[in-house]
Amino acid sequence: MEKLKIIKETEVMELNSTVEKLYTELRLTQIELATTLRVKRDSKINKYIEEELKDVEETMQKLESGNFGMCEMSGELLPFDLLEMIPTIRTKSDINSIQSYYRKSIH
């Protein structure tokens, strides 16, 4: 029983470490996007940069509130390994869209 408790505590510590890294990475991305918007005020891609910045900020709020990793539509947990790569994923539908890019054609 004690060994199981130690394993669980280790898993929680690893998860906390991963979440901290994600938050730090998102914070750096937030700064980079905000800086880009200030420097390139009249750029045609500002709309997309603003949308990405909004996604990053919403993801940071989810990390802070403890709602990170939950599908916004169903409430189900999203695959953590995918969230580590793309932390701004919001729904299972987003995952399905992304996975369609990874599929190789049969031909």
C-alpha positions in Angstrom: 0.0 0.0 0.0 2.9 2.4 0.9 4.6 1.6 -2.5 1.4 2.5 -4.3 1.1 5.8 -2.4 4.7 6.7 -3.4 4.0 5.9 -7.1 0.8 8.1 -7.0 2.7 11.0 -5.4 5.4 10.6 -8.0 2.8 10.8 -10.8 1.2 13.9 -9.3 4.6 15.6 -9.0 5.4 14.7 -12.7 2.0 16.1 -13.8 2.5 19.3 -11.8 5.9 19.7 -13.4 4.5 19.2 -16.9 1.7 21.7 -16.2 4.2 24.2 -14.9 6.3 23.8 -18.1 3.2 24.2 -20.2 2.2 27.4 -18.4 5.7 28.8 -18.7 5.7 28.0 -22.5 2.2 29.6 -22.9 3.3 32.7 -21.0 6.3 33.1 -23.3 4.1 32.6 -26.3 1.7 35.2 -25.0 4.5 37.7 -24.6 5.7 36.9 -28.1 2.3 37.3 -29.7 1.5 40.5 -27.9 4.9 42.0 -28.9 4.3 41.0 -32.5 0.9 42.8 -32.4 2.5 46.0 -31.1 5.3 45.9 -33.6 3.3 45.0 -36.7 0.2 47.1 -36.1 -1.0 47.2 -39.7 -0.2 43.7 -40.7 -2.8 41.6 -42.6 -2.2 38.6 -40.3 -3.0 40.5 -37.1 -6.5 38.9 -37.0 -4.9 35.5 -36.8 -2.3 36.6 -34.2 -5.1 38.1 -32.1 -7.1 34.8 -32.3 -4.0 32.8 -31.3 -3.3 35.2 -28.4 -6.9 34.7 -27.2 -6.5 30.9 -27.4 -3.3 31.1 -25.4 -4.8 33.3 -22.7 -7.9 31.1 -22.4 -5.6 28.0 -22.0 -3.6 29.8 -19.3 -6.9 30.6 -17.4 -7.9 26.9 -17.7 -4.5 25.9 -16.2 -5.0 28.4 -13.4 -8.6 27.2 -12.6 -7.9 23.5 -12.9 -10.1 23.0 -16.0 -7.2 22.3 -18.4 -7.6 19.2 -20.5 -11.4 19.0 -20.5 -13.4 19.0 -23.7 -15.5 22.3 -23.7 -18.4 20.4 -25.4 -18.6 17.1 -23.5 -16.5 17.6 -20.4 -14.5 14.5 -21.2 -10.8 14.5 -20.6 -8.6 15.1 -23.7 -5.5 13.0 -24.3 -2.7 14.6 -22.2 0.1 13.6 -24.6 -1.7 15.6 -27.3 -2.3 18.5 -25.0 1.4 18.7 -24.3 2.0 19.2 -28.0 -0.9 21.5 -28.7 -2.2 22.9 -25.3 -4.8 25.2 -26.9 -7.0 22.3 -28.1 -10.5 22.8 -26.8 -12.6 19.9 -27.9 -12.6 16.4 -29.2 -13.7 17.8 -32.6 -10.4 19.8 -32.6 -8.5 16.6 -32.1 -10.4 14.9 -35.0 -9.5 17.8 -37.3 -5.9 17.6 -36.3 -5.7 13.9 -36.8 -7.1 14.2 -40.3 -3.8 16.0 -41.2 -1.7 13.1 -39.9 -3.4 10.4 -41.9 -1.4 9.1 -44.8 -3.2 8.3 -48.0 -3.4 4.6 -49.1 -2.2 5.4 -52.6 
